[in-house]
């Protein structure tokens, strides 16, 4: 069973309370006279609700997320091997974006684990996968919105970039699992981007900026990344820049737990840095970083 604290625990309790109220409303009896109080066995009603927190395998209450998500995975053991994948039952797979054709070779080594679209399915997944601290070197977890592949070439990623931080392995082995969990919760909870999507699907600026999050294990460090749909143009009055920077500040302070003014760079460590995917291909001073 997952141990929660703070806002995550409050959200879970609120969701359970809402589910209980919904369950009770279904049993309202219209035959009662005005002012007459219907007796309800609250405990009996509550006993019938099983969330992932009480029964990770047989829960019967689900609370939908705003978006569906897919977890992908790769490691040295998956390179060049046609491994069986976990059946995707939570969300029917969608048609891949055109960019998947350009990333075909690289995507052959990345395995789709499962898709989900509810709080309970997320915790069921989280409770049954290997944590980052126990992954082999050069392994990666990719959590992306359903229909978006974890590749620059995807239509949803090609004009974007990423926030990332590199953390020395010897100092963060005991904390990386918590940081990855908090990063995933912020992503599926849609808290990274302060501008809520309109849902019209036409204007890119009206959509959520976040397409996915990644954790990578390397011989000497871990890396956490947040991918965005768009990146600033570099113009002095680009309205997107402030929105992108707010994602980075939220990542640094509210998710990772660092002070906003705290400097993090050091041996094997970086600041919380943003680079467009196009600038990531450049070397040296040509790449324009945003640092929070």
N, C-alpha and C positions, 0 to 999 in steps of 0.2 A: 504494500500500500504506500502511496506517495505521501510524504509529509509536506504540507504547505504552510506558508506563513504570510502575514501581511495581506496585501491586496489580493493575492491569488486565493487565499483561504476565504476572504470576504466574498469574492466573486463566486466561489463554489457554493458557499452557504446561501447566497442570494438566488443562485440558479435552482438549488434544491427547494428553497421556499416557494419559488415561482411554480415549480413543477407540482408541488403539493397543492397549491391553490388551484391550479388548473385541474388537478385530479378531483378536488372537492367540488368544483363548479359543475363537473360532469354529472354529479350525483344530487344536484339540487332538486328538490321536489316542489313543483308549482302548486301542489294541492294544499299547502299550508296557508292558513288565514293570515291577513296582515297583522304584524306584530308578534306572531307566534314564532318561537325559536326552534329550529330543527337541531336535534341532538346529533352530534357527529363524533364518532370515535376517532380522534386525531391520531392516536397511536396505531390503530389498525390501518388507517390510510397510509401513514408514513411507512409502516412495515411492508407495504406492497410496492414501495418505490425502491428500486435497486440502482444506484449509480455506480460508476466505475470505482468510486472510493470505497464502497461497501462490498461490491462483488465484481472484481476486474474482468471476470470471464462471462458472467451471466446478467449483466446490467440490463434494465428494461426502460430506462429514461435517458433520452439524448437531448442535448441542447445545441442547436446548430450554430456553426461559425458563420461569419459574414461571407467567407470564401472557402472553397475546397482547396486542399493542399496535398502535395505528393512528396514523399520522402524518397530520395535516391541515395545510392551508396557506391563508392568504389574504393579499392585498395590494391596493393600489389597482387593479392590472390585472385582478383577478378580480371586482371589484364589478359586479354586474348583468350578468355575462357567463356564458354557458353553455359553459364551456371543457371540452375532453375531459380525462378523468382517467386516470391510470395504472391499468391493470387490477389488481385485487386478487387475487393468486394464492396468497399465502402462507397466508392463513387465510380460510375462508369467512365472509362477512359475517353478523352476527347480526341478529335483529330489533331495530330501534331502540327505546330506552326511550320510555315515554309522553311524557317531557318534550320530545322532539324536536318534537312538534306545537306546543308553546308557543313554541319557538324557531325555527319554520319560516322566517320571513322572514329572520332573521339568518343562519341556516345555509345559505341559498341562495348566499351569497357565499364560504362556506368549502368548499374542495375537499379531498376525501379522496384522499390520495396513494397509500398502500399499507399493508397490515397485515402483521405478521410475528410469529413465535413462537420464533425461535431466535437464537443469538448470531451465526451466520454471516449470516443474513438482515438482521440489524441493521447489521452492518458493510458488507454489500453496499449497503444503503440509504444509510448515512452517506457512503460513498465516492462517491455519485452524485447528491448534492443540493448546492445552493448554500449555502455557510456563512452564518451570520447577518451577518458583517461585510460581505458582498457583497449583502445583500438591499436592496431599495428601502425608502424611508421608509414607515412605517405598515404594514409587513408583519409577519406572525406565523407561527411554527411552533407547532403544538399536538401533543404526543405524549400520547395518552390510551389507557387500557386498552380493549381491544376491547369494543365494545358500549356504551361511554360516549361521548357527544358532548361537545365542549368548550363547554358552555353551562351557566349556573346552573340552568336549568330541568330538566336531566336528573335523574332520580330519584336517581342516585348522587352528585350534586353539591348538590342543593337545600338540604341541611341542613349543608353544609360551609363551607369558607372557603379562604383561600390565604395562604401565605408568599410574600413578594415582596421584591425589592431593585431599586432603580433606580440605574444606573451611568452617569455622564457619558460621552457618546460619544467626545469627543476624547481622553480618558485611557484608554479601554477598547477602542478599535477593534482593537488588536492582541491582546487577550486574550479577547474575548467568545466566539470560536469554541471555545476550550478550555473555558471555563466552561459553555457550553451542552452540550458533549460530556460533561463530568463530571456535569452535572445529569441528562442522559439515562441515563448508565451507572448512576448511583445509583438512578434510578427503575426501570429494567428489572431491575436487580440486587436490588431490594427491600431496599435498605439504609437508606432514609429512616425507615421505621417499625420500631422495635425489637421490636414485638409481632407475631410471625408470625401470618398468618391461619389459622384452624382449617379453613376450607373447607366449613363446614356451611351457609353462606349464609343462616342465620336471624338470628343476633344481629349487628347492625352493628358492635358493639365487637370481635367476633371476626374481623372482616375487616381486610385491609390498609387503612390510612387513605388511602393515596395513590391518586388517580384519574388524575392527569395532570400534565404539566409544560409550560410555555410560555416561549418567548422572543419578545419584541416589539422591533421597531426603530422609533424615533421620531426626529424631526429632530435632537434634541439629546441623546438618551439611549437606553440599552437597558434592558429590564426582563426579569428572570427570575422566574418564578412556579412554585409547587408547590401544586396543588389537593388539598384533603383532603375525605374523605367526610363527616366530622362536624366540629363546632366546639365549643369549651367553652361551657358554659352561663353561666359567670360566677360560679357558686356557689363558696364558699370551699373546699369539699372535693370539687370535681369531679375524679374520677380521670382524666378525659380531658385535663385541662389539661397535666399533666406529660408525657403522651404526645405531645401537640401541640408542646409546647415542645422536646422532644427532637428532633423533626423539624427545627425551626428551628435548633437548635444544631448538628446534624449538617450541615445545609445551609451554615451560616456557616463552620464550622471545617474540616470534612473535604472539602466539595465546593468551596466558593469559596476556601478557604485563608486566611481571616482569623483573627486571634486572637479568642478568645471575648470578651475584655474590650475589644476594639478598637472605637472609635466611628467610624462611617462616614458619617454625615450631613454634608452640605455643599451647595454650589451644584449643583443638578440631581441630587444624590445622596440616598439614604435609608438608614436602618438596615435590617436584615433584620426585616421587620414582618409581623405576622399580623392579618388581618381576616376575620371571617365574611362570607359573601356578603351577608347581610342588613345588616350594619353598613357594608358598602361603599357601600350606597345612601344612607347618612346623611351629613350634612355636619358639619364642625367637631367639637366636643367630644362629640357624641352617639355617635360611632364609637369603640369600645373596642379599641385596638390592643394587641397583645402584641409586645414588642421583645426581641430577644436580642442 
